[in-house]
Amino acid sequence: MRSLIGVALGDDSSPSLGLGALALPIARLEVADGETNISALRAAVEAVPGAVDALILTIGSDQRALSEDPVDWERRVRLPLRRAFGVLTGAGRRFRQAGHGAIVVVAPSAAIAPPESSTPELVLLRSIVGMAEALRAELQASPVRVSIVFHDGAGGEDLSTRLTNVLAAGPLYSLSADISPARINAYFEPLLAAIEQTSAGPPLPDIGPMAAVYDLAAAGAPSR
């Protein structure tokens, strides 16, 4: 591992996020802190000079918004999501072209919270985690690895050691100690139950002539 790009959303000043303890040069993007133009963010990731082996996106807490009323969903969710999408897809493009690389999303363990919770922070966390999982699926056939690292935010864990191991081995997930099997089950069971219900109900109606587009013989497609 030669160097990495470090990008932060929210408050990344806590030492528990561990980037400062990594024995690697950390490059920051040459864009404004509040930049949300996706093309500009992608270009900034691709323009970082030198040999870069990884991008680490850390998600902190927005302490300014704890007592905000009404909630500014544009600032707290939509704009950070655009920033995350720009840097993650920019890293995916850069590393796929290079033929190697690691993308790591470092998120608070609050992302694995009861499904009935719907705070702006939780919406943002879950959206970025889902974004990382989608990017992983897109890059599955490439040498680029995408990992998600959860931290408890309390500062009592050695996150830098976990990040070093993740950069070396590229696991799908690295869980903090507060994410127990019971907590994982409580998070996923309602989601799986909801998915199972999507197949219930009466059969779909006959779509009639619209189905002809799937009839290869009627479309004149050659038989095999």
C-alpha positions in Angstrom: 0.0 0.0 0.0 1.6 3.3 -1.1 -0.9 6.1 -0.4 -4.6 6.8 0.0 -7.2 9.4 -0.6 -9.0 10.5 2.6 -12.5 12.1 2.3 -14.8 13.0 5.2 -18.5 13.7 5.6 -19.6 15.4 8.8 -17.3 15.7 11.8 -14.2 13.6 11.3 -12.2 15.4 14.0 -12.5 12.5 16.4 -9.3 10.5 16.8 -11.4 7.4 17.0 -11.8 7.5 13.2 -8.2 6.4 13.0 -6.9 7.8 9.7 -4.2 9.8 11.4 -2.7 6.7 12.9 -2.3 4.9 9.5 1.4 4.8 8.4 0.5 6.0 4.9 0.5 9.3 3.1 -3.1 10.7 3.0 -4.1 12.9 0.1 -7.1 15.3 0.3 -9.1 16.3 -2.7 -8.4 19.6 -4.4 -12.1 20.7 -4.2 -14.0 22.9 -1.7 -15.2 21.1 1.4 -18.8 21.7 0.5 -18.5 20.7 -3.2 -21.4 18.6 -4.3 -21.0 18.6 -8.1 -20.7 15.0 -9.0 -18.6 15.6 -12.1 -16.2 17.9 -10.2 -15.8 15.3 -7.4 -15.1 12.5 -9.8 -12.6 14.5 -11.6 -10.9 15.5 -8.4 -10.5 11.9 -7.3 -9.1 10.9 -10.7 -6.7 13.9 -10.7 -5.0 13.1 -7.4 -1.3 12.8 -8.4 0.9 9.8 -7.8 0.2 6.1 -7.1 -2.9 5.8 -5.0 -4.1 2.4 -3.8 -7.2 3.3 -1.7 -9.9 5.8 -1.0 -11.3 5.9 2.5 -14.6 7.8 3.0 -15.4 8.5 6.7 -18.8 9.5 7.8 -19.0 11.5 11.0 -21.8 13.2 12.9 -23.2 16.6 12.1 -23.2 18.1 15.6 -24.7 21.3 14.4 -28.0 19.6 13.5 -28.8 17.9 16.8 -31.5 20.5 17.7 -32.4 21.6 14.2 -36.1 22.2 13.7 -37.4 22.0 11.0 -35.0 19.5 9.6 -33.0 20.7 6.5 -33.1 17.5 4.5 -31.4 19.1 1.6 -28.3 19.9 3.6 -28.3 16.9 5.9 -29.1 14.2 3.4 -29.3 15.1 -0.2 -26.1 17.1 -0.5 -23.9 14.7 1.5 -25.2 11.9 -0.6 -24.2 13.7 -3.8 -20.7 14.2 -2.3 -20.4 10.6 -1.4 -21.7 9.4 -4.8 -19.1 11.6 -6.6 -16.1 10.5 -4.6 -17.1 6.8 -4.5 -17.8 6.5 -8.2 -14.7 8.6 -9.0 -12.6 6.1 -7.0 -14.3 3.2 -8.8 -13.4 4.6 -12.2 -9.8 5.4 -11.2 -9.1 2.1 -9.6 -10.9 0.0 -12.3 -8.7 1.7 -14.9 -5.6 1.2 -12.8 -6.5 -2.5 -12.4 -6.3 -2.4 -8.6 -7.4 -0.5 -5.5 -9.5 -0.5 -2.4 -12.5 1.6 -1.5 -13.4 1.7 2.2 -16.5 3.4 3.8 -16.1 4.0 7.5 -19.5 4.5 9.1 -20.9 4.7 12.7 -22.5 1.5 13.9 -25.7 3.5 14.3 -26.3 2.5 10.7 -27.4 -0.9 12.1 -30.3 0.6 14.1 -33.9 -0.4 14.6 -35.8 -0.1 11.3 -38.5 2.2 12.8 -35.8 4.9 13.4 -35.8 7.5 10.6 -33.6 10.4 11.7 -31.8 12.3 8.9 -28.5 10.9 10.1 -29.7 7.3 9.9 -31.2 7.9 6.4 -27.8 9.3 5.3 -25.9 6.4 6.8 -28.1 3.7 5.4 -28.1 5.4 2.0 -24.3 5.5 1.8 -23.9 2.0 3.1 -26.3 0.9 0.3 -24.4 2.9 -2.2 -21.2 1.2 -1.2 -22.8 -2.2 -1.5 -24.1 -1.4 -5.0 -20.7 -0.2 -6.0 -19.2 -3.5 -4.7 -21.6 -5.4 -6.9 -20.7 -3.3 -9.9 -17.0 -3.9 -9.4 -17.3 -7.5 -8.5 -15.7 -8.7 -11.7 -12.8 -6.3 -11.3 -9.8 -6.3 -9.0 -11.2 -3.4 -7.0 -12.4 -4.2 -3.5 -15.1 -2.4 -1.6 -15.2 -2.7 2.2 -17.5 -1.2 4.9 -16.1 -0.6 8.3 -18.4 0.2 11.3 -17.2 2.0 14.4 -18.9 2.6 17.7 -18.0 6.3 17.8 -16.9 6.0 21.5 -13.2 6.1 20.7 -12.4 3.0 22.8 -11.5 0.7 19.9 -8.3 0.5 17.9 -9.9 1.5 14.6 -6.6 2.2 12.9 -5.5 -1.5 13.3 -8.8 -2.6 11.8 -8.4 -0.2 8.9 -4.9 -1.5 8.3 -6.2 -5.1 8.2 -9.1 -4.1 5.9 -6.7 -2.4 3.4 -4.6 -5.5 3.4 -7.3 -8.2 3.2 -10.3 -6.4 1.7 -13.2 -8.1 3.7 -16.8 -7.2 2.8 -17.4 -5.9 6.3 -15.5 -5.1 9.5 -17.8 -4.9 12.5 -17.4 -3.0 15.7 -17.8 -4.8 19.0 -21.2 -3.3 19.7 -22.7 -5.0 16.6 -23.9 -8.3 18.0 -25.6 -11.2 16.2 -28.8 -10.2 17.9 -28.5 -6.7 16.7 -27.9 -7.8 13.1 -30.9 -10.1 13.2 -33.1 -7.4 14.7 -32.0 -5.1 11.8 -32.5 -7.6 8.9 -35.5 -9.6 10.0 -38.1 -6.9 9.3 -36.5 -6.1 6.0 -36.5 -9.7 4.9 -40.1 -10.1 6.0 -41.1 -7.0 3.9 -39.3 -8.5 0.9 -41.1 -11.8 1.3 -44.5 -10.0 1.3 -43.8 -8.4 -2.1 -44.6 -11.8 -3.8 -48.0 -12.1 -2.1 -51.3 -11.1 -3.6 -53.1 -12.0 -6.8 -51.2 -12.9 -10.0 -50.3 -10.1 -12.4 -52.8 -9.5 -15.2 -52.2 -10.7 -18.7 -50.3 -8.0 -20.5 -51.6 -9.1 -23.9 -49.9 -7.7 -27.1 -47.2 -6.2 -24.9 -45.8 -9.7 -24.4 -45.0 -9.9 -28.1 -41.8 -8.0 -27.5 -40.5 -11.1 -25.6 -41.7 -13.6 -28.2 -38.5 -14.2 -30.2 -40.3 -16.1 -32.9 -42.9 -13.4 -33.5 -40.1 -10.8 -33.5 -38.3 -12.8 -36.3 -35.3 -13.7 -34.2 -33.3 -16.6 -35.6 -33.7 -19.9 -33.8 -30.7 -21.5 -32.1 
